[in-house]
């Protein structure tokens, strides 16, 4: 069963949201780990703990759509290359 163009676009949006969300939370984790290390080092040194640097903003709707367009371009290009190879073999 093949997907309709609308379903394909929806899947691409879901994929882009998933990828950007994973990246966002991975970045948050790195920030937290680095901050926790700095807090522990400050405690050991007897110095004031640094302030938390904050987190990057969650991906916006525009960023999600842009990522989906990149994925779509890749898929479309791959399909075009496959079609070209198939047509060359049949000639």
C-alpha positions in Angstrom: 0.0 0.0 0.0 1.5 3.3 -1.0 1.0 6.6 0.8 -0.9 9.6 -0.6 1.1 12.8 -1.0 -0.7 14.2 2.0 0.3 11.2 4.1 3.9 11.4 2.9 4.1 15.1 3.9 2.6 14.2 7.3 5.2 11.5 7.8 8.0 13.9 6.8 6.7 16.4 9.4 6.6 13.7 12.0 10.2 12.6 11.2 11.5 16.2 11.3 9.7 16.9 14.6 11.2 13.7 16.0 14.7 14.5 14.9 14.6 18.1 16.1 13.1 17.1 19.4 15.7 14.4 20.0 18.4 16.9 19.1 16.9 19.5 21.4 16.8 17.2 24.4 20.3 15.9 23.7 21.6 19.5 23.8 19.7 20.0 27.1 21.4 17.0 28.5 24.8 18.2 27.5 24.1 21.6 29.1 22.9 20.0 32.3 25.9 17.6 32.5 28.4 20.4 31.9 26.6 22.6 34.5 26.5 19.8 37.1 30.2 19.3 36.6 30.9 23.0 37.1 28.8 23.0 40.2 30.6 20.0 41.7 34.0 21.6 40.8 32.9 24.8 42.5 31.8 23.0 45.6 35.2 21.2 45.8 37.0 24.5 45.3 34.8 26.3 47.8 33.7 28.8 45.3 30.1 30.0 44.4 28.2 27.7 42.1 27.7 29.1 38.6 24.3 30.0 37.4 22.6 27.6 35.0 23.1 28.8 31.5 19.6 28.0 30.4 18.4 25.9 27.5 18.1 26.5 23.8 14.5 27.2 22.6 12.4 24.3 21.5 12.3 23.9 17.7 9.8 26.3 16.0 7.2 25.4 13.5 9.3 27.0 10.8 12.3 25.0 11.8 10.3 21.8 11.7 8.9 22.6 8.2 12.3 23.5 7.0 13.7 20.2 8.2 10.7 18.4 6.5 11.6 20.2 3.2 15.2 19.0 3.5 14.0 15.4 4.0 11.5 15.7 1.2 14.2 17.0 -1.2 16.4 14.1 -0.3 13.7 11.6 -0.8 12.6 13.2 -4.1 16.2 13.3 -5.3 16.7 9.6 -4.4 13.5 8.7 -6.3 14.6 10.7 -9.3 18.0 8.9 -9.4 16.3 5.5 -9.1 13.9 6.4 -11.9 16.9 7.5 -14.1 18.8 4.3 -13.4 15.7 2.2 -14.2 15.1 4.0 -17.5 18.7 3.7 -18.6 18.6 -0.1 -18.0 15.4 -0.5 -20.1 17.0 1.3 -23.1 
